[in-house]
Amino acid sequence: MDTATTNAFFEAIYESADIGICVTDENRCFVRVNDAYCTTYGYTREELIGRPFTTVLPEGLRETAGRMHDEFLAGGDESAGEWQVVRKDGAVRDIMVTAGRVVMADGRRYKVTTVTDISERKATDRALRQTEGELRSLIENMPDGVLFEDSNRRVRLANQALIDLLRIPERPDAIVGSDCRDAAQAIKPLFTDPEGFATTIEEDVAHCVPALAERLETMDGRILQRDYVPIPRGTGEPPGHLWRYQDITERIRGAERLERMAYFDTLTGLPNRFLLNDRLEQAMMRLNRSSHLIAVAYIDLDGFKTINDRHGYTRGDWALTGIARRLRQNLRESDILARVGGDEFVVVLDGLRNRADGDRVINNLHETVTRYTESRGYRLAMTASIGVTFYPQTERLESEQLVRQADQAMYVAKRSGKNRYVTFDPDHDHAIRGQHETIDAVRQALAAGQLLLHYQPKVDMRSGRVIGAEALLRWQHPVRGLLTPGDFLPALERTAAAVEVGDWVLETVASQIVAWRRQGYEVPVSINVDGHQIAQPDFVTKLEDCLHRHPEMEPNDLELEVLESSALDDIDRVRAVIVACGELGIGFELDDFGTGYSTLNYLKRLPAPVLKIDQSFVRNMLDDANDLAILNAVQGLASAFSRHMIAEGVETLEHGTMLLALGCQFAQGYGIARPMPPEALPSWIDSWAPPAQWQSSQPVDRDDLPALFAMVDHRQWIHELEQAVYHQGPPPTLEPDERRLGQWLAASIIPISEAALTVTNRQRRTALNRIRSIHQSLFAEAELLVTAGTVPDAETWQSLKTRSDEMIDLLFNTLGQQEQRNDAPHSGPTFPNS
């Protein structure tokens, strides 16, 4: 490489270097500068060449720098170091300087200086030093003890708080550099578990993972918390270790005090309601794995306020603590005693074998509470009301529910006279809750328009005349479908909801009566009212208001039905309502008559124009002579008291025929018509006609009433025979004259010559002889069936029953053929409001 090329090469290196380079002469002036140097100082090349190099230095350094420059060129030591310079724009920069001498052949000397801008590094160093200082100050002044050891287990840092907490008899700087393991061994006697203290340190270091909130207890009663964090050093290098110690004694003691205040009663030291629920919940969970019982007793001191008022709160508090102590002494360690109120305690008896065990303990507790309490001459007598419940029950409960059950039972004990204990009845409680749920649901149904009315006609069975209809409540349930009153009305008895529904029924019926009148149908409607509704002071006023709101409705279009049993609950109130309704023109019926044990005096005091015989008597009168007797007796009462009788529960043709024979021609029931929507009633009225057998039926003569009872007895005999031949029941009597029908026939067939009989009586005797013949043949055939000992075929049995039914029909027809009826048909009474 020739000289020119070499010069060019080095010139390129000089100019492209990323560090500043300058050449100064013996006159301290710049001879050459590169671009990096210009950039560092903020000057152009032209501004520097030929000027003193001290131009770029602060004023205070210029003289020193110039002298050092001269000494260096004169052969002094090489100068290097860090300087602060001022850029042209006034900014101060930190630089690192190195220098070298160049002596030319002609003896001239030059200084070559390299300049590196280290401002960022210096700023970082300053920041690090500041941070380190702040951190050291923070560590030295923080209340927590801090110790840092390096990877060689040597102490690198410790603060005064550490010295104080661990009772180290040296200054922090005195232990720096010592082996941490030695220090740990020296201070471990300070702790209640010295070996554990030292061992956990080594385990933390070995695992090299953070270990927080290690609790240490000292011999002097303090509680320290130790935290460990490994400090990474660099890739592949073992970590350092940072320890922090805190004195948490007050925090723990404070938390314990708060916990005790939160979960324990401050007066007696017993668990309070919160802790009771928690412990009871645990006992219930344990119980699920055993066959034992839990008893919860809620104890309330009777009249404890009087003790406070008379003897003062101090005596009262003393009495409470004494009772708590005595109760605790009578319980097992596994039982729970809690104070949940001023004078209220709860006892939980765990692990009982049976209820009798619980009852014995609770009796003892009751006696414990009611013993005299004496103090300083005072003798305090107390009693207690206790409610008890047992668990498990049929449904899963929470602990609070169990305590609430015992509380409810305690209040029952209070209402029952105090100083006793009462056991909670889950079945009764379930029924009460079910009632409340039903009441709420019915109210919602009323608001949602889900309640509606169906109407069942009432008729004169002989003439076919429709004398009215009964409004029957229905619930169009969105899930369960159409519900009848038995599904929901019992829950409403004697409640405000019953009155609300009753008001709705009254208004709905009134509107429907008017609607039918506009269609040309005058149909009196009866509505059911219960005793609670009648007992309302404004009941009659509501009736009057209803009549005023519907002027097209006649008062006798409306009739009220009240259960006989409800009427007897408050007979004077019901009598007053009946009288008031009569003055308004509104009819009144005693419903389900015969079920309320009414006396003649009650019937005399209740001027209801109509008695409705209960359907249970009607339904069973064909098979039960007692029910037939009740019907006959009610018919006699109605006649004697000038009342009308209507029967409900007519389900078959035979029911109606028997009622007509008794003289009762007004009825309702499925055998006539089922309850129907209001829009269906007019067309039913237009098409209704009674069966021909009813139209021709006449009341029997009172002398022939025994024949009706004989018919019922005969039907019972047929049933007994069926049980004997088909189900191995005891056989009935097989002698016809030992049954009521055989006896009545024998007494009714007059043993005189036909010439002495009228035509009607001659026909009657002929019919009775035929009936007697059929009756005897039935008994003869029955004897064959019983003695055969085999089950008869269906055809044979059906033939016997058919002839039995024909005999009964013939007897009915015969009883209706009386001389006094030959001239005209029996028209019967007129029903009120029709």
Secondary structure, DSSP 4 states (H G I P E B T S, - for coil): --HHHHHHHHHHHHHH-SSEEEEE-TTSBEEEE-HHHHHHHT--HHHHBTSBGGGGS-GGGHHHHHHHHHHHHTT-PPPEEEEEEE-TTS-EEEEEEEEEEEE-TTS-EEEEEEEEE-HHHHHHHHHHHHHHHHHHHHHHHSSSEEEEE-TTSBEEEE-HHHHHHTT-SS-HHHHTTSBHHHHHHHHGGGBSSHHHHHHHHHHHHHHTS-EEEEEEEBTTS-EEEEEEEEE--STTSPPEEEEEEEE-HHHHHHHHHHHHHHHB-TTT--B-HHHHHHHHHHHHHHHTTSS-EEEEEEEEEETHHHHHHHH-HHHHHHHHHHHHHHHHHTS-TTSEEEEEETTEEEEEEEEESSHHHHHHHHHHHHHHHHS-EEETTEEE--EEEEEEEEE--SS---HHHHHHHHHHHHHHHHHTTSSSEEE--HHHHHHHHHHHHHHHHHHHHHHHT-EEEEEEEEEETTT--EEEEEEEEEEEETTTEEE-GGGTGGGGTTSHHHHHHHHHHHHHHHHHHHHHHHTT----EEEEE-HHHHTSTTHHHHHHHHHHH-TTS-GGGEEEEEEHHHHHHTHHHHHHHHHHHHHHT-EEEEEEETSS---HHHHHH---SEEEE-HHHHHHTTT-HHHHHHHHHHHHHHHHTT-EEEEE---SHHHHHHHHHHT--EEESTTT---B-GGGHHHHHHH----HHHHH--PPPGGGHHHHHHHHHHHHHHHHHHHHHHH-PPPPP--GGGSHHHHHHHHHS--S-GGGS-HHHHHHHHHHHHHHHHHHHHHHHHHHHHHH-SPPPHHHHHHHHHHHHHHHHHHHHHHH--GGGSSS----PPPTT-
